[in-house]
Amino acid sequence: MQVRDFMTALIITSEADTMVKDAAKLMAAEDVGSLLVTKADVLAGMVTRREIIGAHLLSSYQSLTVEEIMVTPVVTIGPEADLGQTIALMNQTGRRCIPVIEGNDIIGVVTTTDVIRVLATMKLLADGAPLEED
């Protein structure tokens, strides 16, 4: 199974000059744990709840931009990578959310939740359980 088959296609981005407080509001509104940070539509970094919480502990929180707290370089994966490669990359890097890049385009993200969903489905199939149709 390839990443393109189980990635999340919904991409939430923020420009690098976005204020951290506004990024936190966006993450809460969209119910996501991470934002992809772009500069002129090019992936520049990533901000997760961890960076937001860390920034909030600083007295300068109100004046910080996401560029100042984003994680770089961004670990990415291609849509043709398989499940095993995805798990290995997450284990090697400690990343729980990895942008999926095709050419120069961000086409999705793959998260630990996506991986767990695939593994649980595979387990159900192996056990012979019928899957519900949507």
C-alpha positions in Angstrom: 0.0 0.0 0.0 1.4 3.4 -1.0 1.2 6.6 1.0 -1.2 8.2 -1.5 -3.7 5.5 -0.5 -3.8 6.4 3.1 -2.5 10.0 3.5 -4.7 12.8 4.6 -5.4 15.1 1.6 -6.6 18.0 3.8 -3.6 20.4 4.1 -3.6 23.2 6.5 -0.9 25.8 5.8 0.2 29.1 7.3 2.5 31.7 5.9 5.8 32.1 7.7 4.9 35.6 8.9 1.7 34.5 10.6 1.7 35.3 14.3 1.9 32.3 16.6 -1.3 33.2 18.4 -3.1 33.3 15.1 -1.6 29.9 14.1 -2.8 28.4 17.4 -6.3 29.7 16.7 -6.2 28.2 13.2 -5.0 24.8 14.5 -7.8 24.8 17.1 -10.4 25.8 14.5 -9.3 23.1 12.1 -8.7 20.6 14.8 -5.2 19.7 13.6 -2.0 19.1 15.5 0.3 20.7 13.0 0.6 23.3 10.3 2.7 23.3 7.2 4.5 26.7 7.0 5.0 28.2 3.6 6.9 31.1 2.1 5.6 32.1 -1.3 3.8 28.7 -1.6 7.0 26.7 -0.9 7.2 24.5 2.1 9.5 26.2 4.6 8.8 24.5 7.9 6.3 22.9 10.2 4.7 23.9 13.5 3.1 21.4 15.8 1.3 21.7 19.1 4.7 21.2 20.8 6.2 24.4 19.3 3.0 26.3 20.0 3.1 25.3 23.7 6.8 26.0 23.9 6.3 29.4 22.4 3.4 30.1 24.8 5.8 29.7 27.7 7.9 32.6 26.5 7.1 36.1 27.6 7.5 37.2 24.0 4.7 34.9 22.8 2.4 37.6 21.5 5.1 39.0 19.1 6.4 35.7 17.7 5.8 34.5 14.2 5.6 30.9 13.1 8.8 31.3 11.2 10.6 31.9 14.6 9.4 28.6 16.1 8.9 26.3 13.1 10.8 23.0 12.7 13.2 22.9 9.8 14.3 21.1 7.7 11.0 19.4 7.1 11.1 15.7 6.8 8.9 14.7 3.7 7.9 11.6 1.9 6.7 10.8 -1.6 3.3 9.4 -2.4 4.8 6.2 -3.8 6.5 5.3 -0.6 4.9 2.2 1.1 3.6 1.7 4.6 6.8 0.1 5.8 8.9 3.0 4.6 6.5 5.4 6.2 6.7 3.7 9.6 10.5 3.5 9.3 10.8 7.2 8.5 8.6 8.1 11.5 10.6 5.9 13.8 14.0 7.3 12.5 13.0 10.9 12.7 10.5 10.9 15.6 8.0 12.8 13.4 4.3 12.1 13.9 3.2 14.1 10.9 5.1 14.1 7.5 4.1 16.2 4.5 3.7 14.2 1.3 5.4 15.9 -1.7 5.0 15.2 -5.4 7.3 17.2 -7.5 7.2 20.7 -6.0 3.6 20.3 -4.7 2.4 19.4 -1.2 -0.4 16.9 -1.9 -1.1 15.7 1.7 0.2 14.7 5.0 0.6 11.3 6.6 0.2 11.1 10.3 0.5 8.4 12.9 -3.3 8.3 13.0 -3.3 7.4 9.3 -0.8 4.6 9.9 -2.7 3.2 12.9 -5.9 3.3 10.8 -4.2 1.2 8.1 -2.7 -1.2 10.5 -6.0 -1.7 12.3 -7.8 -2.3 9.0 -5.1 -4.8 7.9 -5.5 -6.6 11.3 -9.3 -6.8 10.8 -8.9 -8.2 7.3 -6.3 -10.7 8.5 -8.8 -11.8 11.3 -11.5 -12.2 8.7 -13.8 -9.5 10.1 -16.1 -7.9 7.5 -15.5 -4.2 6.9 -18.4 -1.8 6.9 -19.2 0.0 3.7 -19.7 3.8 3.9 
